[in-house]
């Protein structure tokens, strides 16, 4: 009986964490042969909230930040419990630079040149997949 209760609690936790990982509209992106399901943050409110307060994100999920104009959009990890990596992406889909970010910090993480897109993935995702600056992310919105 205790085993069934523990299993049920564990299943609830996994389901709840997975549900927390996708809270907004998503878009399918590709980094070479790797498919990414990215939650889209294109409003000011969605960009400010980002992945704050979440405790889990599936391995090939991420969050795509879309800005109206190219600029030096910097990010921090305040209230973000998941360690992340961020790729700053130019309008043509080319990755400008990638940074690893520690959870729950307020250090600035900025692109090396103005960008319109930023893609957050679990920490180490880009390096594990061999995705580097200069590589292209496909599937980005055109407008």
VOBA-1610 file (N, C-alpha, C; in pm, whole numbers, padded with zeros to 5 digits, always signed):
BEGIN
Unk+00082-00120+00000Unk+00000+00000+00000Unk+00086+00126+00000Unk+00187+00128+00088Unk+00276+00244+00095Unk+00346+00265-00038Unk+00384+00155-00103Unk+00450+00163-00235Unk+00359+00232-00337Unk+00230+00199-00336Unk+00134+00261-00429Unk+00120+00410-00401Unk+00119+00448-00276Unk+00107+00590-00240Unk+00232+00666-00285Unk+00348+00609-00261Unk+00473+00674-00303Unk+00477+00686-00455Unk+00436+00581-00525Unk+00432+00584-00671Unk+00335+00692-00720Unk+00220+00704-00659Unk+00122+00804-00698Unk+00174+00945-00674Unk+00240+00966-00559Unk+00296+01098-00528Unk+00406+01131-00629Unk+00492+01036-00659Unk+00599+01057-00756Unk+00542+01091-00893Unk+00441+01017-00938Unk+00377+01043-01067Unk+00315+01181-01070Unk+00250+01221-00962Unk+00192+01355-00954Unk+00301+01461-00966Unk+00413+01441-00896Unk+00523+01537-00901Unk+00576+01551-01043Unk+00600+01438-01109Unk+00651+01441-01247Unk+00551+01510-01339Unk+00423+01476-01328Unk+00321+01538-01411Unk+00313+01687-01385Unk+00315+01728-01259Unk+00307+01870-01224Unk+00427+01945-01277Unk+00545+01887-01264Unk+00666+01953-01312Unk+00664+01967-01463Unk+00618+01863-01532Unk+00609+01869-01677Unk+00509+01976-01719Unk+00397+01983-01652Unk+00296+02084-01684Unk+00353+02223-01664Unk+00435+02241-01563Unk+00494+02372-01537Unk+00591+02411-01647Unk+00650+02313-01714Unk+00753+02342-01812Unk+00698+02408-01938Unk+00573+02384-01972Unk+00514+02444-02090Unk+00391+02523-02050Unk+00403+02653-02045Unk+00291+02734-01999Unk+00237+02829-02105Unk+00304+02843-02215Unk+00258+02936-02317Unk+00262+02870-02454Unk+00238+02949-02559Unk+00245+02893-02694Unk+00386+02843-02724Unk+00396+02742-02808Unk+00526+02686-02841Unk+00552+02693-02991Unk+00678+02677-03024Unk+00723+02675-03163Unk+00827+02564-03175Unk+00828+02496-03289Unk+00931+02394-03313Unk+01049+02459-03384Unk+01165+02445-03325Unk+01289+02497-03381Unk+01383+02379-03406Unk+01488+02405-03484Unk+01589+02303-03507Unk+01728+02366-03497Unk+01816+02293-03431Unk+01959+02326-03428Unk+02026+02208-03497Unk+02049+02220-03627Unk+02097+02106-03704Unk+01993+01996-03701Unk+02032+01877-03657Unk+01939+01764-03653Unk+01859+01758-03525Unk+01882+01850-03432Unk+01814+01847-03303Unk+01688+01932-03303Unk+01577+01869-03266Unk+01449+01940-03258Unk+01434+01998-03117Unk+01384+02121-03112Unk+01361+02192-02987Unk+01215+02237-02984Unk+01146+02205-02877Unk+01013+02262-02857Unk+01031+02380-02762Unk+01011+02500-02815Unk+01038+02621-02738Unk+00910+02695-02706Unk+00893+02724-02579Unk+00785+02813-02538Unk+00823+02953-02585Unk+00726+03027-02634Unk+00753+03159-02691Unk+00721+03268-02589Unk+00818+03356-02570Unk+00801+03473-02484Unk+00821+03596-02571Unk+00710+03653-02621Unk+00725+03768-02710Unk+00659+03895-02657Unk+00586+03884-02547Unk+00532+04005-02484Unk+00627+04049-02374Unk+00619+04175-02338Unk+00705+04226-02231Unk+00686+04145-02102Unk+00562+04116-02069Unk+00532+04041-01947Unk+00592+03899-01952Unk+00574+03831-02065Unk+00627+03695-02080Unk+00780+03695-02076Unk+00843+03795-02138Unk+00990+03804-02135Unk+01040+03830-01994Unk+00971+03916-01919Unk+01015+03946-01782Unk+01002+03823-01692Unk+00897+03744-01709Unk+00877+03625-01627Unk+00969+03512-01669Unk+00987+03495-01799Unk+01076+03391-01849Unk+01050+03256-01784Unk+01156+03193-01738Unk+01145+03061-01675Unk+01154+03070-01522Unk+01126+03187-01467Unk+01131+03205-01322Unk+01039+03107-01251Unk+01081+03065-01135Unk+01003+02984-01040Unk+00981+02840-01084Unk+01025+02802-01200Unk+01006+02664-01245Unk+01117+02577-01187Unk+01084+02452-01167Unk+01182+02360-01109Unk+01226+02252-01207Unk+01168+02250-01325Unk+01198+02144-01421Unk+01169+02192-01562Unk+01252+02146-01657Unk+01225+02167-01797Unk+01273+02042-01871Unk+01187+01982-01955Unk+01228+01862-02029Unk+01355+01887-02111Unk+01428+01781-02138Unk+01562+01788-02198Unk+01570+01870-02327Unk+01477+01855-02418Unk+01486+01925-02546Unk+01384+02038-02560Unk+01337+02087-02446Unk+01248+02204-02443Unk+01330+02327-02408Unk+01276+02442-02441Unk+01344+02567-02410Unk+01245+02681-02411Unk+01299+02802-02405Unk+01216+02922-02417Unk+01283+03016-02516Unk+01205+03057-02617Unk+01250+03151-02718Unk+01198+03290-02684Unk+01289+03382-02663Unk+01255+03522-02638Unk+01261+03596-02771Unk+01153+03665-02803Unk+01145+03740-02928Unk+01127+03887-02893Unk+01215+03970-02947Unk+01209+04115-02924Unk+01166+04185-03052Unk+01105+04301-03038Unk+01058+04376-03154Unk+01175+04427-03239Unk+01286+04461-03174Unk+01401+04515-03246Unk+01529+04451-03198Unk+01627+04447-03287Unk+01759+04399-03247Unk+01821+04500-03151Unk+01877+04449-03043Unk+01945+04532-02943Unk+02029+04440-02856Unk+02102+04499-02763Unk+02181+04421-02669Unk+02091+04387-02550Unk+02008+04287-02567Unk+01914+04242-02464Unk+01989+04151-02366Unk+02002+04196-02242Unk+02073+04119-02139Unk+01974+04042-02052Unk+02020+03932-01996Unk+01938+03843-01914Unk+02006+03820-01780Unk+01924+03788-01679Unk+01974+03746-01550Unk+01890+03628-01504Unk+01925+03574-01388Unk+01863+03451-01341Unk+01789+03470-01208Unk+01745+03590-01180Unk+01670+03614-01057Unk+01547+03523-01054Unk+01527+03456-00944Unk+01413+03366-00922Unk+01405+03252-01022Unk+01514+03223-01091Unk+01516+03114-01187Unk+01591+02998-01122Unk+01518+02890-01097Unk+01570+02778-01019Unk+01643+02673-01102Unk+01630+02683-01234Unk+01692+02586-01324Unk+01819+02650-01383Unk+01935+02586-01372Unk+02053+02640-01441Unk+02031+02630-01592Unk+02063+02736-01663Unk+02032+02743-01806Unk+02153+02781-01889Unk+02141+02757-02018Unk+02234+02810-02118Unk+02150+02898-02209Unk+02210+03005-02258Unk+02137+03096-02347Unk+02217+03118-02474Unk+02146+03107-02587Unk+02205+03137-02718Unk+02141+03266-02767Unk+02224+03363-02798Unk+02176+03488-02857Unk+02181+03471-03008Unk+02069+03503-03074Unk+02051+03466-03215Unk+02017+03589-03299Unk+02089+03606-03410Unk+02066+03717-03503Unk+01941+03691-03587Unk+01896+03793-03659Unk+01776+03782-03742Unk+01784+03669-03845Unk+01906+03638-03892Unk+01921+03532-03992Unk+01928+03392-03931Unk+01912+03384-03797Unk+01912+03255-03729Unk+02049+03210-03680Unk+02154+03284-03713Unk+02288+03244-03670Unk+02309+03279-03522Unk+02367+03184-03451Unk+02397+03205-03310Unk+02517+03298-03299Unk+02498+03407-03226Unk+02603+03507-03205Unk+02697+03460-03094Unk+02642+03425-02979Unk+02721+03371-02868Unk+02631+03291-02777Unk+02693+03204-02698Unk+02623+03117-02604Unk+02688+03134-02467Unk+02605+03147-02365Unk+02654+03162-02228Unk+02585+03061-02136Unk+02658+03011-02039Unk+02601+02925-01934Unk+02563+03017-01818Unk+02448+02990-01756Unk+02398+03077-01650Unk+02366+02995-01525Unk+02415+03040-01411Unk+02387+02975-01283Unk+02250+03017-01233Unk+02180+02922-01172Unk+02047+02949-01116Unk+02056+03051-01002Unk+01949+03129-00987Unk+01929+03219-00874Unk+02041+03325-00859Unk+02091+03376-00972Unk+02193+03481-00968Unk+02141+03605-01040Unk+02208+03716-01018Unk+02169+03840-01084Unk+02280+03893-01174Unk+02372+03806-01214Unk+02476+03846-01308Unk+02411+03872-01444Unk+02460+03974-01515Unk+02411+04002-01649Unk+02475+03908-01750Unk+02395+03860-01842Unk+02440+03776-01953Unk+02391+03844-02080Unk+02486+03892-02161Unk+02451+03978-02275Unk+02508+03924-02406Unk+02441+03956-02516Unk+02496+03918-02647Unk+02617+04006-02680Unk+02702+03954-02768Unk+02820+04030-02809Unk+02788+04130-02920Unk+02667+04121-02976Unk+02619+04219-03073Unk+02466+04221-03065Unk+02401+04323-03118Unk+02254+04329-03110Unk+02187+04207-03173Unk+02084+04158-03104Unk+02007+04042-03151Unk+01858+04067-03129Unk+01777+03989-03197Unk+01631+03994-03179Unk+01577+03871-03108Unk+01659+03765-03100Unk+01615+03640-03041Unk+01715+03592-02936Unk+01661+03523-02835Unk+01746+03452-02739Unk+01675+03320-02708Unk+01751+03214-02699Unk+01696+03082-02673Unk+01759+03025-02548Unk+01676+03002-02445Unk+01723+02941-02321Unk+01692+02792-02324Unk+01795+02714-02289Unk+01784+02568-02279Unk+01845+02527-02146Unk+01828+02401-02108Unk+01892+02353-01987Unk+02043+02371-01999Unk+02108+02398-01886Unk+02252+02421-01884Unk+02325+02304-01950Unk+02420+02335-02037Unk+02499+02234-02105Unk+02438+02180-02233Unk+02313+02216-02263Unk+02246+02158-02380Unk+02323+02186-02508Unk+02362+02310-02532Unk+02430+02346-02656Unk+02564+02273-02669Unk+02643+02273-02561Unk+02774+02207-02566Unk+02759+02055-02584Unk+02663+01994-02518Unk+02642+01849-02533Unk+02603+01811-02675Unk+02532+01900-02744Unk+02487+01872-02881Unk+02587+01921-02985Unk+02693+01989-02942Unk+02791+02042-03036Unk+02742+02163-03113Unk+02643+02233-03057Unk+02588+02353-03120Unk+02672+02472-03073Unk+02728+02545-03169Unk+02824+02651-03140Unk+02784+02784-03202Unk+02846+02894-03157Unk+02826+03021-03228Unk+02859+03005-03376Unk+02777+03067-03459Unk+02791+03053-03604Unk+02696+02950-03662Unk+02650+02854-03581Unk+02550+02758-03625Unk+02415+02829-03636Unk+02325+02770-03711Unk+02195+02833-03737Unk+02082+02760-03664Unk+01992+02839-03608Unk+01867+02788-03552Unk+01760+02813-03658Unk+01692+02708-03702Unk+01586+02724-03802Unk+01449+02715-03737Unk+01351+02772-03808Unk+01213+02772-03759Unk+01175+02899-03686Unk+01265+02996-03680Unk+01235+03122-03613Unk+01127+03198-03687Unk+01042+03271-03615Unk+00940+03352-03683Unk+01006+03458-03771Unk+00942+03490-03882Unk+00999+03587-03977Unk+00969+03732-03939Unk+00862+03754-03861Unk+00827+03893-03826Unk+00835+03917-03678
//
